[in-house]
Amino acid sequence: MLLVDKPIEWTSHDVVAKIRNAIGIQKIGHAGTLDPLATGLLILCTGKFTKRIQEYMAREKEYTGTFTFGSVTPTYDLESEPESFIDASSITRQQLEETAIAFTGELLQVPPAFSAVKQKGKPVYLMARKGKEVVLEPRKVTVSQFDITEVDGLGTSAPVLHFKVVCTTGTYIRSLASDFGKALGVGGYLSSLRRTRIGEFDVSDAKTLFDLLERIRQMKESEGIIDTQ
């Protein structure tokens, strides 16, 4: 098992492919996708440990990040451009705190249309990218902790909420951001995201991808393995 701190703009698949190539082992997978613009903890399992991927995926997740209010995006994050701007300068700290409470506990959440949720064996984002309508059923998720750690720009047209969220697997923080903005009546999207914990595994114990690749290179060199890639 490898704990990787995924860099921004890399897909989870990119990380797996890079490590697979470096180690030279085909049997490798990750325990829970992170979107390209998200950073943080990615658990990789190789060899016999791949049997434990589902076990790790089922564990509680912790995230930190930001919601930006006053506009929306089709993907619910910054993979697409903000649109439908609304002045959010009237939003108060009390409104934010009350809304955070409303989004704590068991929730019915609809996954984003631009997601890897599958319909008829294909990820729905393939349909969404073609401009086709995507209809997804709501799912039960649980947000056990929703802390507002900071708020920037209160009184401006686009305030930014900093959060820490602890939730069950299957929770889409992008959907949480979108739903939060709708509840406030001003729209919102996920402007940054970092996964800090999966179960008992913390991102502070993870290696950056590039440190891990260098460590693999050093181990192969010390064992006299010549990399021909």
C-alpha positions as CSV (number, residue, x, y, z in Angstrom):
1,M,0.0,0.0,0.0
2,L,1.3,3.5,-1.0
3,L,0.0,6.8,0.4
4,V,0.4,9.5,-2.3
5,D,-0.3,13.2,-2.0
6,K,-1.9,13.7,-5.4
7,P,-0.7,16.9,-7.2
8,I,-3.2,19.3,-8.8
9,E,-4.2,18.7,-12.5
10,W,-3.3,15.0,-12.3
11,T,-6.1,12.5,-12.6
12,S,-6.1,9.6,-10.2
13,H,-5.6,7.3,-13.3
14,D,-2.5,9.4,-14.2
15,V,-1.0,8.7,-10.8
16,V,-1.7,5.0,-11.0
17,A,-0.2,4.8,-14.5
18,K,2.9,6.7,-13.5
19,I,3.6,4.5,-10.5
20,R,2.8,1.3,-12.5
21,N,5.3,2.3,-15.0
22,A,7.9,3.2,-12.4
23,I,7.5,0.0,-10.4
24,G,7.0,-2.3,-13.4
25,I,3.9,-4.1,-11.9
26,Q,0.6,-4.3,-13.6
27,K,-1.6,-5.1,-10.6
28,I,-2.2,-1.7,-9.0
29,G,-5.2,0.4,-8.3
30,H,-6.4,3.3,-6.2
31,A,-9.0,3.4,-3.4
32,G,-11.1,6.4,-4.3
33,T,-10.9,8.9,-7.2
34,L,-9.9,12.5,-6.7
35,D,-10.9,15.0,-9.4
36,P,-8.0,16.5,-11.4
37,L,-8.2,19.9,-9.6
38,A,-8.3,18.3,-6.1
39,T,-5.1,17.4,-4.2
40,G,-4.4,15.2,-1.3
41,L,-4.5,11.7,-0.1
42,L,-4.7,8.9,-2.7
43,I,-4.3,5.3,-1.5
44,L,-2.7,3.0,-4.0
45,C,-2.7,-0.8,-3.6
46,T,-0.4,-3.2,-5.5
47,G,-0.2,-7.0,-5.8
48,K,-2.2,-8.8,-3.1
49,F,-3.1,-5.5,-1.4
50,T,-5.5,-4.8,-4.4
51,K,-8.0,-7.1,-2.6
52,R,-8.3,-4.4,0.1
53,I,-9.2,-1.5,-2.2
54,Q,-13.0,-1.8,-1.5
55,E,-12.3,-1.9,2.2
56,Y,-10.2,1.3,2.1
57,M,-12.8,3.0,-0.2
58,A,-15.6,2.4,2.3
59,R,-13.8,4.3,5.1
60,E,-14.7,7.8,6.2
61,K,-13.2,10.7,4.3
62,E,-12.0,14.2,5.5
63,Y,-11.7,17.1,3.1
64,T,-10.7,20.8,3.3
65,G,-11.3,23.4,0.7
66,T,-13.3,26.4,-0.4
67,F,-16.7,27.3,-1.8
68,T,-17.1,30.5,-3.9
69,F,-20.5,32.1,-4.0
70,G,-22.2,34.4,-6.4
71,S,-21.9,32.2,-9.6
72,V,-22.1,28.6,-10.7
73,T,-20.2,26.3,-13.1
74,P,-21.5,23.4,-15.2
75,T,-19.1,21.0,-13.5
76,Y,-19.6,22.5,-10.0
77,D,-15.9,23.3,-9.8
78,L,-13.3,25.2,-11.8
79,E,-13.0,22.7,-14.6
80,S,-15.5,24.9,-16.3
81,E,-16.0,28.7,-16.3
82,P,-18.2,30.5,-13.8
83,E,-21.5,31.8,-15.1
84,S,-24.9,33.1,-14.0
85,F,-23.4,35.8,-11.7
86,I,-25.4,37.1,-8.8
87,D,-24.4,39.6,-6.2
88,A,-23.8,37.7,-3.0
89,S,-22.8,40.7,-0.9
90,S,-25.8,40.4,1.4
91,I,-24.7,36.9,2.7
92,T,-23.9,37.0,6.4
93,R,-21.8,34.7,8.6
94,Q,-24.9,33.6,10.4
95,Q,-26.5,32.5,7.2
96,L,-23.4,30.4,6.4
97,E,-23.4,28.8,9.8
98,E,-27.1,27.9,9.6
99,T,-26.7,26.5,6.1
100,A,-23.7,24.4,7.2
101,I,-25.9,22.9,10.0
102,A,-28.6,22.1,7.4
103,F,-26.1,20.2,5.4
104,T,-24.8,18.1,8.3
105,G,-26.2,14.6,8.9
106,E,-27.9,12.2,6.5
107,L,-28.5,13.9,3.1
108,L,-30.0,13.0,-0.2
109,Q,-27.5,14.2,-2.8
110,V,-27.5,14.1,-6.6
111,P,-24.0,13.4,-8.1
112,P,-22.8,16.0,-10.6
113,A,-23.6,15.3,-14.3
114,F,-19.8,15.7,-14.9
115,S,-18.8,12.7,-12.9
116,A,-17.7,9.1,-13.3
117,V,-21.1,7.7,-12.1
118,K,-22.0,5.1,-14.7
119,Q,-25.3,4.6,-16.7
120,K,-25.5,1.7,-19.0
121,G,-21.9,0.9,-18.3
122,K,-20.6,4.3,-19.3
123,P,-19.5,7.3,-17.2
124,V,-22.2,10.0,-17.4
125,Y,-19.6,12.8,-18.0
126,L,-19.2,11.4,-21.5
127,M,-22.8,12.3,-22.1
128,A,-22.6,15.7,-20.3
129,R,-19.6,16.7,-22.4
130,K,-21.6,16.1,-25.5
131,G,-24.3,18.5,-24.2
132,K,-26.8,15.6,-23.6
133,E,-29.1,15.7,-20.6
134,V,-28.0,13.6,-17.7
135,V,-30.6,12.5,-15.1
136,L,-29.2,11.0,-11.9
137,E,-31.1,9.7,-8.9
138,P,-30.3,11.1,-5.4
139,R,-28.2,9.0,-3.1
140,K,-28.0,8.9,0.7
141,V,-24.8,10.2,2.1
142,T,-23.8,11.4,5.6
143,V,-21.8,14.5,6.5
144,S,-20.8,13.9,10.1
145,Q,-18.9,17.2,10.5
146,F,-19.1,20.5,8.6
147,D,-16.9,23.2,10.0
148,I,-16.5,26.7,8.6
149,T,-12.9,27.5,9.3
150,E,-12.8,30.9,7.7
151,V,-14.8,33.3,5.4
152,D,-13.1,35.7,3.0
153,G,-14.8,38.6,1.3
154,L,-18.1,38.9,3.3
155,G,-19.9,41.9,2.0
156,T,-18.4,41.5,-1.5
157,S,-20.1,40.1,-4.6
158,A,-18.3,36.7,-4.3
159,P,-17.5,35.6,-0.8
160,V,-15.4,32.5,-0.2
161,L,-16.1,29.9,2.5
162,H,-13.2,27.8,3.9
163,F,-14.4,24.4,5.3
164,K,-13.5,21.1,6.8
165,V,-15.9,18.3,6.0
166,V,-16.0,14.7,7.3
167,C,-18.3,12.4,5.3
168,T,-19.1,8.9,4.1
169,T,-17.8,7.5,0.9
170,G,-19.7,8.5,-2.2
171,T,-20.2,12.1,-1.0
172,Y,-19.5,14.6,-3.8
173,I,-18.1,17.8,-2.3
174,R,-18.8,19.5,-5.7
175,S,-22.5,18.7,-5.2
176,L,-22.3,19.9,-1.6
177,A,-20.9,23.2,-2.9
178,S,-23.6,23.6,-5.5
179,D,-26.4,22.7,-3.1
180,F,-25.0,25.1,-0.5
181,G,-25.1,27.9,-3.0
182,K,-28.6,27.1,-4.1
183,A,-29.7,27.1,-0.4
184,L,-28.3,30.6,-0.1
185,G,-30.0,31.7,-3.3
186,V,-26.8,33.0,-4.9
187,G,-25.3,29.9,-6.4
188,G,-21.9,28.5,-5.6
189,Y,-19.2,26.1,-6.7
190,L,-16.2,24.2,-5.4
191,S,-13.1,26.4,-5.9
192,S,-10.5,24.2,-4.2
193,L,-10.4,20.8,-2.6
194,R,-7.9,18.7,-0.6
195,R,-8.5,15.2,0.8
196,T,-6.8,15.1,4.2
197,R,-7.8,11.7,5.6
198,I,-9.2,8.3,4.6
199,G,-10.1,6.3,7.7
200,E,-7.0,6.2,9.9
201,F,-4.7,7.3,7.0
202,D,-3.7,11.0,7.0
203,V,-2.2,13.0,4.2
204,S,0.6,14.1,6.5
205,D,1.9,10.5,6.2
206,A,1.8,10.5,2.4
207,K,4.7,11.1,0.0
208,T,4.4,13.5,-2.9
209,L,4.2,11.8,-6.2
210,F,7.6,13.1,-7.3
211,D,9.3,12.1,-4.0
212,L,7.8,8.6,-4.3
213,L,9.0,8.3,-7.9
214,E,12.5,9.4,-6.8
215,R,12.5,6.8,-4.0
216,I,11.5,4.1,-6.4
217,R,14.3,5.1,-8.8
218,Q,16.8,5.0,-5.9
219,M,15.7,1.6,-4.8
220,K,15.9,0.2,-8.3
221,E,19.4,1.7,-8.7
222,S,20.6,0.3,-5.4
223,E,19.3,-3.2,-6.5
224,G,21.1,-2.9,-9.8
225,I,17.8,-2.7,-11.8
226,I,18.3,-0.7,-15.0
227,D,15.2,1.3,-16.1
228,T,14.8,1.0,-19.8
229,Q,11.6,3.2,-20.0
